[in-house]
């Protein structure tokens, strides 16, 4: 089969990575905001075809968008993302979601991010997160509560 025939028959999955960056010392999570948005989102972006792994992509995205040092990524899960750029297209985004601990550095917005914000995880709500990242938030709350015994008391999932 040639490339044009394959493209006519197979929808494409566009792999991305997203990262829940947590400061375990004070139970805060680093979230970001893009221009023209009021709600927050997880740090993340497209996987690089030339990178050695998705974990490498996660660390790269965190550095590009926030300029901080992190622990090695821990895989949480994956899900489709209802990204506005692909709603009317056959191709869709599927993300690999990771947890990383914050080590050090002053978080600064860069790349396509206009704000970085440390948010207290004990008061963070699903409605604080952009709609397309709410499945990630739910996934994280379930994973973290199982791991850390109910930090997210405001989110009964």
Secondary structure as the mmCIF struct_conf table of DSSP 4:
data_model
#
loop_
_struct_conf.conf_type_id
_struct_conf.id
_struct_conf.beg_label_comp_id
_struct_conf.beg_label_asym_id
_struct_conf.beg_label_seq_id
_struct_conf.end_label_comp_id
_struct_conf.end_label_asym_id
_struct_conf.end_label_seq_id
HELX_RH_AL_P HELX_RH_AL_P1 UNK A 3 UNK A 9
HELX_LH_PP_P HELX_LH_PP_P1 UNK A 11 UNK A 12
STRN STRN1 UNK A 13 UNK A 23
TURN_TY1_P TURN_TY1_P1 UNK A 24 UNK A 27
STRN STRN2 UNK A 28 UNK A 34
TURN_TY1_P TURN_TY1_P2 UNK A 35 UNK A 36
BEND BEND1 UNK A 39 UNK A 39
STRN STRN3 UNK A 40 UNK A 41
STRN STRN4 UNK A 43 UNK A 46
HELX_LH_PP_P HELX_LH_PP_P2 UNK A 47 UNK A 48
TURN_TY1_P TURN_TY1_P3 UNK A 49 UNK A 50
BEND BEND2 UNK A 51 UNK A 52
HELX_RH_AL_P HELX_RH_AL_P2 UNK A 54 UNK A 66
STRN STRN5 UNK A 69 UNK A 70
STRN STRN6 UNK A 74 UNK A 81
HELX_RH_3T_P HELX_RH_3T_P1 UNK A 84 UNK A 86
TURN_TY1_P TURN_TY1_P4 UNK A 87 UNK A 88
BEND BEND3 UNK A 89 UNK A 90
STRN STRN7 UNK A 92 UNK A 104
TURN_TY1_P TURN_TY1_P5 UNK A 111 UNK A 112
STRN STRN8 UNK A 113 UNK A 120
TURN_TY1_P TURN_TY1_P6 UNK A 121 UNK A 123
HELX_RH_3T_P HELX_RH_3T_P2 UNK A 126 UNK A 128
STRN STRN9 UNK A 129 UNK A 129
HELX_RH_3T_P HELX_RH_3T_P3 UNK A 131 UNK A 133
HELX_RH_AL_P HELX_RH_AL_P3 UNK A 134 UNK A 148
TURN_TY1_P TURN_TY1_P7 UNK A 149 UNK A 149
BEND BEND4 UNK A 151 UNK A 151
TURN_TY1_P TURN_TY1_P8 UNK A 153 UNK A 154
#
